[in-house]
């Protein structure tokens, strides 16, 4: 039940952050929260399921370009605001 709770909780946080981005609410703050959440996921998976780094579909390695895109989004929004 702990694993399911973590998965559903993480998915819920992802959904909330996505909706906040969609409505344009404090984009740099939401981006920072996304990066923290992604770092947490990545750290936990690295500790407990390190083989996922080598998975052919990249469930963890995809976090690197997604983090870069999030940083770009934050920078562009900061320049605009």
C-alpha distance (Angstrom), angle and dihedral (degrees) to the residues before:
residue distance angle dihedral
X1 . . .
X2 3.81 . .
X3 3.81 92.2 .
X4 3.78 92.6 48.5
X5 3.79 90.9 48.0
X6 3.81 90.9 52.2
X7 3.79 92.5 47.6
X8 3.80 94.3 48.2
X9 3.80 92.3 42.6
X10 3.79 91.7 50.9
X11 3.79 91.7 46.7
X12 3.79 89.8 50.2
X13 3.80 91.6 51.4
X14 3.81 90.1 48.1
X15 3.80 89.7 51.6
X16 3.80 93.2 49.5
X17 3.81 92.1 48.4
X18 3.80 90.8 47.8
X19 3.80 92.3 52.0
X20 3.81 90.6 48.1
X21 3.80 89.7 53.2
X22 3.79 90.9 46.8
X23 3.79 91.8 56.3
X24 3.82 91.2 42.3
X25 3.79 97.7 -118.9
X26 3.83 112.6 166.5
X27 3.76 94.2 -36.5
X28 3.84 97.4 -168.2
X29 3.82 90.2 52.2
X30 3.78 93.1 47.2
X31 3.81 89.6 47.4
X32 3.80 90.2 52.8
X33 3.81 89.9 50.2
X34 3.81 89.5 49.7
X35 3.80 91.1 51.9
X36 3.80 91.8 49.2
X37 3.79 92.0 48.6
X38 3.81 91.3 46.9
X39 3.80 90.9 49.0
X40 3.80 89.5 51.1
X41 3.81 92.7 50.3
X42 3.77 91.5 46.1
X43 3.79 92.8 48.7
X44 3.79 93.8 49.3
X45 3.78 93.2 46.6
X46 3.80 91.1 46.8
X47 3.81 89.8 54.1
X48 3.78 99.2 42.7
X49 3.83 106.4 22.9
X50 3.81 106.9 23.1
X51 3.81 92.4 157.8
X52 3.82 88.5 72.9
X53 3.81 88.2 75.4
X54 3.80 87.5 71.5
X55 3.81 97.0 42.3
X56 3.83 110.2 129.3
X57 3.82 93.0 -128.0
X58 3.80 92.2 50.9
X59 3.82 103.5 -130.7
X60 3.81 89.6 169.5
X61 3.79 105.3 21.1
X62 3.82 88.7 59.0
X63 3.79 87.4 69.5
X64 3.81 90.4 75.6
X65 3.84 97.0 64.1
X66 3.82 91.1 35.8
X67 3.82 89.4 55.2
X68 3.80 89.9 49.4
X69 3.82 91.0 50.3
X70 3.81 90.2 48.7
X71 3.81 90.7 52.5
X72 3.81 90.3 50.4
X73 3.81 90.5 49.4
X74 3.80 90.4 51.0
X75 3.81 92.5 47.9
X76 3.79 93.0 49.0
X77 3.78 92.0 49.1
X78 3.80 91.9 47.8
X79 3.81 90.7 51.8
X80 3.79 90.9 48.8
X81 3.79 96.5 46.7
